[in-house]
Amino acid sequence: MHVTVDLAKCQDHGQCVIAAPAVFSLNDDGHLEYDGNPDDSERSYVEDAADVCPAQAIFIKD
């Protein structure tokens, strides 16, 4: 699984961090950081994160 985030669309709301904390985090400046190649065991969490993203900025590819 490959995850990308359109950082131009991302508004750093952090909903993805709540949904998939093993994949998404906010750095000390409050900006999103993420693992672009998480383990497949995180798939359902990443899908949830994509669903709850207010900006719809998260994309998943196989």
C-alpha positions in Angstrom: 0.0 0.0 0.0 1.2 3.5 -0.9 -0.2 6.6 0.8 0.1 10.1 -0.5 -1.2 13.3 0.9 -1.8 16.4 -1.2 0.0 18.8 1.2 -1.4 21.8 -0.8 -4.9 20.7 0.1 -4.1 19.5 3.6 -5.1 21.9 6.3 -3.4 20.1 9.3 -6.8 19.4 11.0 -5.3 16.2 12.5 -8.3 13.9 11.9 -6.0 11.4 10.2 -3.7 11.4 13.2 -6.7 10.3 15.4 -7.8 7.7 12.8 -4.3 6.2 12.1 -1.7 7.3 14.6 0.8 4.7 13.4 0.8 6.4 10.0 0.1 10.1 10.5 1.4 12.6 13.0 1.7 16.3 13.5 5.2 17.6 14.0 6.3 20.3 16.5 5.1 23.0 14.1 1.7 21.4 13.8 2.3 20.2 10.2 1.4 16.7 9.0 4.0 14.0 8.6 3.2 10.5 7.4 4.6 7.1 6.4 4.1 6.8 2.7 4.5 3.0 2.8 2.8 1.7 5.9 2.3 -2.0 6.6 -0.9 -3.5 5.1 -2.1 -4.2 8.7 -2.8 -0.4 8.9 -5.0 -0.4 5.8 -8.4 -0.1 7.5 -7.0 2.8 9.7 -5.6 4.6 6.7 -8.9 4.1 4.8 -10.7 5.6 7.8 -8.3 8.5 7.8 -9.0 9.2 4.2 -12.7 9.1 4.8 -12.6 11.6 7.7 -10.1 14.0 6.1 -12.0 17.3 5.8 -9.9 18.3 2.8 -10.1 14.8 1.1 -6.3 15.1 0.7 -5.3 11.5 1.4 -4.9 9.0 -1.4 -4.2 5.2 -1.2 -2.8 3.1 -4.0 -2.0 -0.6 -4.0 
